[in-house]
Amino acid sequence: MSDSTPRPPSTLARRFVRYVSGFGVGVALGMAPFLGVVEVPGFEALLRLFPRELAHSLIPLSAFLMGVVAVAVQFYSGERIAATTLRRRFKRTLILLLVGFLLLVVLYTLFVRTVAVEGGARELAFTTGWQRLPSCGCPPQLTDVECLKELSANPAATGSCWGRQLLVVRLSLTLAYLLVTGGFGALVGLLLLAEERRRRRRSR
């Protein structure tokens, strides 16, 4: 930091900046392999299944959500939480996570299509809608995958086939994905709180 760079005016402000950077940036960097930002040999992140136009927005959204979960865990680590309360919250979060995962699987199966491009050298995923519009340039007898191939797998061309349906589908997929990743992070956070509670009991 150069001398001309303004510094936080107080100790509390400096701690605030450090906490925001730590939870906002440090957590995201630590979660990079899980979020699919960094490739790990033998591991495929959930994000790899999503179309490219969704993946670019899901990375910062899920990173921010994980930072929020980390802040909540840090806050509640200083509170006295009964074991029954932790178990109840863990159960509810687990149910919510499973519902979100089921919803994500259903939405992905219904509205995401994988198309081979470049002579089958690689595959691209695209979101579709529930019904092709009359403005679509594909004959009705073609499947969605065949239609995407017919359109040379051009992401911009999908708008003429499904229009505003894509907005609904992409929003639903985004919320389902954030529910799954955020729910998983919350489960791990509750596990840490339970371990912290047991550690405190043993130290007394």
C-alpha positions as CSV (number, residue, x, y, z in Angstrom):
1,M,0.0,0.0,0.0
2,S,1.5,3.3,-1.1
3,D,1.7,6.4,1.2
4,S,-0.9,8.1,-1.0
5,T,-3.5,5.4,-0.4
6,P,-6.1,6.3,2.2
7,R,-5.9,4.1,5.3
8,P,-8.8,3.2,7.6
9,P,-9.0,5.9,10.2
10,S,-9.3,3.6,13.3
11,T,-8.5,0.2,14.6
12,L,-12.1,-0.9,14.3
13,A,-12.2,0.3,10.7
14,R,-9.0,-1.7,9.9
15,R,-10.6,-4.8,11.4
16,F,-13.7,-4.2,9.4
17,V,-11.6,-4.0,6.2
18,R,-9.7,-7.1,7.1
19,Y,-12.9,-9.0,7.9
20,V,-14.6,-7.9,4.7
21,S,-11.6,-8.9,2.7
22,G,-11.2,-12.2,4.5
23,F,-14.8,-13.3,4.3
24,G,-15.5,-11.8,0.9
25,V,-12.3,-12.7,-0.9
26,G,-10.4,-15.2,1.2
27,V,-13.4,-17.5,1.6
28,A,-14.1,-17.4,-2.2
29,L,-10.4,-18.2,-2.9
30,G,-10.5,-21.1,-0.5
31,M,-13.7,-22.4,-2.1
32,A,-12.3,-22.0,-5.7
33,P,-12.0,-25.8,-6.3
34,F,-15.4,-26.5,-4.9
35,L,-17.0,-23.7,-6.9
36,G,-15.4,-24.9,-10.1
37,V,-13.1,-21.9,-10.6
38,V,-9.9,-24.0,-10.2
39,E,-9.7,-27.4,-11.8
40,V,-8.6,-30.3,-9.6
41,P,-7.6,-33.6,-11.2
42,G,-10.2,-36.3,-10.6
43,F,-12.8,-33.8,-9.4
44,E,-15.6,-32.4,-11.5
45,A,-17.4,-29.4,-9.9
46,L,-21.2,-29.1,-10.1
47,L,-20.7,-25.9,-12.0
48,R,-19.2,-27.8,-15.0
49,L,-22.7,-29.2,-15.8
50,F,-24.1,-25.7,-16.4
51,P,-24.2,-23.7,-19.6
52,R,-21.5,-21.2,-20.0
53,E,-23.9,-18.2,-19.9
54,L,-25.0,-19.3,-16.4
55,A,-21.6,-20.4,-15.1
56,H,-20.2,-16.9,-15.4
57,S,-22.8,-15.5,-13.1
58,L,-23.0,-18.4,-10.7
59,I,-19.4,-18.2,-9.7
60,P,-19.6,-14.7,-8.0
61,L,-23.1,-15.4,-6.6
62,S,-22.1,-18.6,-5.0
63,A,-18.8,-17.2,-3.7
64,F,-20.7,-14.3,-2.1
65,L,-23.2,-16.7,-0.6
66,M,-20.4,-18.9,0.9
67,G,-18.9,-15.7,2.4
68,V,-22.2,-14.9,4.1
69,V,-22.4,-18.4,5.5
70,A,-18.9,-18.1,6.8
71,V,-19.8,-14.8,8.6
72,A,-22.8,-16.4,10.1
73,V,-20.8,-19.4,11.4
74,Q,-18.2,-17.0,12.9
75,F,-21.0,-15.0,14.6
76,Y,-22.8,-18.0,16.1
77,S,-19.5,-19.6,17.2
78,G,-19.5,-17.1,20.1
79,E,-23.1,-17.9,21.1
80,R,-24.3,-20.6,23.4
81,I,-26.5,-22.9,21.3
82,A,-28.2,-25.9,22.8
83,A,-27.4,-29.3,21.2
84,T,-31.1,-29.9,20.5
85,T,-31.2,-26.6,18.6
86,L,-28.2,-27.5,16.5
87,R,-29.7,-30.9,15.7
88,R,-33.0,-29.3,14.7
89,R,-31.3,-26.8,12.5
90,F,-29.1,-29.4,10.9
91,K,-32.1,-31.6,10.1
92,R,-34.0,-28.7,8.5
93,T,-31.0,-27.5,6.5
94,L,-30.4,-31.1,5.3
95,I,-34.0,-31.4,4.2
96,L,-33.8,-28.0,2.4
97,L,-30.6,-29.1,0.7
98,L,-32.1,-32.4,-0.5
99,V,-35.2,-30.6,-1.8
100,G,-32.9,-28.1,-3.6
101,F,-30.8,-30.9,-5.0
102,L,-33.9,-32.7,-6.3
103,L,-35.2,-29.5,-7.8
104,L,-31.9,-28.9,-9.5
105,V,-31.8,-32.4,-11.0
106,V,-35.4,-32.1,-12.3
107,L,-34.7,-28.6,-13.8
108,Y,-31.4,-29.7,-15.3
109,T,-33.0,-32.9,-16.9
110,L,-35.9,-30.9,-18.3
111,F,-34.2,-27.8,-19.6
112,V,-30.5,-28.3,-20.2
113,R,-29.3,-29.9,-23.4
114,T,-25.8,-31.0,-24.3
115,V,-24.7,-30.6,-27.9
116,A,-21.6,-31.9,-29.5
117,V,-19.7,-29.3,-31.5
118,E,-16.5,-29.2,-33.6
119,G,-17.1,-32.6,-35.0
120,G,-17.7,-34.1,-31.6
121,A,-14.4,-32.8,-30.2
122,R,-16.2,-31.1,-27.3
123,E,-19.7,-30.6,-25.9
124,L,-21.6,-27.4,-24.9
125,A,-24.5,-27.2,-22.6
126,F,-27.5,-24.9,-23.4
127,T,-30.7,-24.0,-21.6
128,T,-34.0,-24.5,-23.4
129,G,-37.6,-23.7,-22.6
130,W,-40.7,-25.9,-22.3
131,Q,-42.0,-25.1,-25.8
132,R,-40.4,-23.8,-29.0
133,L,-41.8,-20.6,-30.4
134,P,-43.1,-20.2,-34.0
135,S,-40.3,-17.8,-34.7
136,C,-37.7,-20.6,-34.2
137,G,-36.0,-21.6,-37.4
138,C,-36.2,-25.3,-36.7
139,P,-38.9,-27.7,-38.0
140,P,-41.3,-28.9,-35.3
141,Q,-40.3,-32.5,-35.8
142,L,-36.7,-31.9,-34.6
143,T,-35.8,-32.5,-31.0
144,D,-34.2,-29.7,-29.0
145,V,-30.7,-31.2,-29.4
146,E,-31.2,-31.5,-33.2
147,C,-32.6,-28.0,-33.3
148,L,-29.5,-26.6,-31.5
149,K,-27.3,-28.5,-34.0
150,E,-29.3,-27.0,-36.8
151,L,-28.6,-23.6,-35.5
152,S,-24.9,-24.3,-35.3
153,A,-25.1,-24.4,-31.5
154,N,-25.2,-20.6,-31.4
155,P,-26.2,-19.4,-27.9
156,A,-27.8,-16.2,-29.3
157,A,-30.1,-18.2,-31.6
158,T,-31.8,-19.9,-28.6
159,G,-33.6,-16.7,-27.9
160,S,-35.6,-17.0,-31.1
161,C,-36.7,-20.5,-30.2
162,W,-37.7,-20.0,-26.5
163,G,-37.8,-16.3,-25.9
164,R,-38.6,-15.3,-22.3
165,Q,-38.9,-18.9,-21.3
166,L,-35.1,-18.9,-21.0
167,L,-35.3,-16.1,-18.3
168,V,-37.6,-18.2,-16.2
169,V,-35.5,-21.4,-16.7
170,R,-32.2,-19.7,-16.0
171,L,-33.5,-18.0,-12.9
172,S,-34.9,-21.3,-11.6
173,L,-31.6,-23.1,-12.3
174,T,-29.6,-20.3,-10.6
175,L,-31.8,-20.3,-7.4
176,A,-31.7,-24.1,-7.3
177,Y,-27.9,-24.1,-7.6
178,L,-27.5,-21.5,-4.9
179,L,-29.8,-23.4,-2.7
180,V,-27.6,-26.5,-3.1
181,T,-24.3,-24.8,-2.6
182,G,-25.5,-22.5,0.2
183,G,-27.2,-25.4,1.9
184,F,-24.1,-27.5,1.8
185,G,-22.1,-24.6,3.2
186,A,-24.6,-24.2,6.0
187,L,-24.4,-27.9,6.8
188,V,-20.7,-27.7,7.2
189,G,-21.1,-24.6,9.3
190,L,-23.5,-26.3,11.6
191,L,-21.1,-29.2,11.9
192,L,-18.4,-26.8,12.9
193,L,-20.7,-25.2,15.5
194,A,-21.5,-28.6,17.0
195,E,-17.8,-29.4,17.2
196,E,-17.0,-26.1,18.8
197,R,-19.8,-26.7,21.4
198,R,-18.3,-30.1,22.2
199,R,-14.8,-28.6,22.5
200,R,-16.0,-26.0,25.0
201,R,-17.7,-28.6,27.1
202,R,-14.5,-30.7,27.3
203,S,-12.4,-27.7,28.2
204,R,-14.6,-26.8,31.2
